[in-house]
Amino acid sequence: MTAHVLKLIVKNALRHKLRTALTAAGIVVAILSFGLLQTVIGAWYAGANAASDARLVTRNAISLAFPMPLSYASRIRAVDGVAAVTHANWFGGVYQDPKNFFAQFAVDARTYLDLFPEFRLSEAERTAFLRDRKGAIVGRKLANQYGFKVGDSIPLRGTIFPGQWEFVVRGIYDGGKPTTDTSQMLFQWDYLNESMLKTFPRRANQVGFYVVRIENPDDAAAVSRAIDEQFKNSIAETVTETEKAFQLGFVSMSEAIVVAIRVVSFVVIVIILAVMANTMAMSARERLAEYATLKALGFGPGFLATLILGESVAICAAGAAAGIALTFPVAAAFSAKMGTLFPVFHVELATLVMQAAAALVVGLAAAVVPSLRSARISIVNGLRHAG
Amino acid sequence: MGEARAPLVEIRRLAKSYWRGGQPVPVLSDINLEIAEGDFLALMGPSGSGKSTLLNLIAGIDKPDAGELRVAGEDITRLSEAELADWRAANVGFVFQFYNLMPVLTAFENVELPLMLTRLARRERRERVDMMLSLVGLAGRASHYPSELSGGQQQRVAIARAIVGDPRLIVADEPTGDLDRVSAAEILHLLQRLNRELGKTVIMVTHDANAASAARAVIHLDKGELVAEP
């Protein structure tokens, strides 16, 4: 019986090949768009998702734009529960043209790499980076985008830190996880600080943010409070939060955009639901006499509902399969086109599950009304549609 | 009606109305009728006389407003929708004016449809369907789709579908209404064979006096009432 039902469902779905193909094409586009938009949202949260539970970020309480003294490092290190501390500054330089945006950080190289083990670098490259005052490492994605190779020189025009800066690529790091940001450039904090000492001494020995590794992630709140307590009523009070909260702070700045993208992604699904419902309503209306005949032969309303629901789900499944399959190459092309705007841009398993679930919901919802109508129609009335 | 055989269909004071514009329109009133097992009865009458309605009631695809309707001793007016569906599957074979075959199924698959509701194994179903297609002279057309068959052939497939479940009663609503004279004669001959050789009780609605002449008995309806032959 099941095989026959499946056969009938497939044959019904292929009865109007053009209509089915157009509907399925609509579903492909909708599911693909949905997946792509969900991936964009995922990319927005990539930094937060990649954050470690064992890392805290300490910044100036006024804003990230205000620095803190380098001397805070030793006091933070002395707080109970702190395992290691590193510091960094956002550099904000321009590579050739302002549109060539990518993140650059001046980092205390040795400790920074220790705290971020997901930045995978060969031992030789690491050594070369640590030895060279003007050395820099770049992520694989960034290197691919601009064609940076080891030994290349990267000139940057400083905006926050004025002047022309020259860095030499000493290594290219890979991500330890798919969510690791490989679109950054890291260089020696000491190089930046020495330059500041010469040109703007008042800006020397100032740190943009500290990254703290804690011994136990469960103690994050207590350690954060203890660090901030250290600097209460000082000239640079601090705010310490988990790395995830720190990253989400950036996302919240553009939350309206994220909400808009999320809404649009669901609107796309609602539109295709309307299209699919129309297709199924047309199909069911055309077949009323057949459904009445089946009922006359003894088939129950459940059988008719199965046929209609099955056909709807089959068309959606075909469209969704193609849409999901296309999501990968389209997302890759989109990511390449966007460059380092989205440091991490990959299709997550959750997105695939949501795509499949959306297609299933569309398939079932589109068939509900036609199924009910067909199941409820009287045989006598249905047979009048014949001929 | 019929001879000394036991009645298969017993109808007492049957009435049926349809609602149009909020008003009941009587279609059948005070129908009393017995149809013997093995009979071949033609129901004739002008359009709107209620003959198709009476056929639908006997076949269990419509419900009367009043009266008794027993088929093989079972009062089918008391059955629920689900019980009626099971009853139809077991007892009634349908032949429609426009054949009502599933266009996406082959002749074989169309004939096999009613057997999907049985517990028959695949091999048994195949044997039965092959036998029915042979009986209606379409053994070589099993894999053809309805669109590849003539009207007469499609109606023969419909007849094979009607009898594949071995029902006691075959109801045919204008079975020759959409056919040319030759095909119509073939269909009527086939219905006669089913009646004579297999003992099926056949009730046929028709406008056509020639078609009615194939039946063993003819009854007339006019304005919802049984009338003497005009």
Interface residues (C-beta under 8 A of the other chain):
Chain A: M1 H4 L8 K11 N12 R15 A289 E290 T293 L294 K295 A296 L297 G298 F299 G300 S378 I379 V380 L383 A386 G387
Chain B: N56 A59 I61 D62 A82 A85 D86 R88 A89 A90 F94 F96 Q97 F98 N100 M102 P103 V104 L105 E109 E112 L113 P114 M116 L117 R161 D178
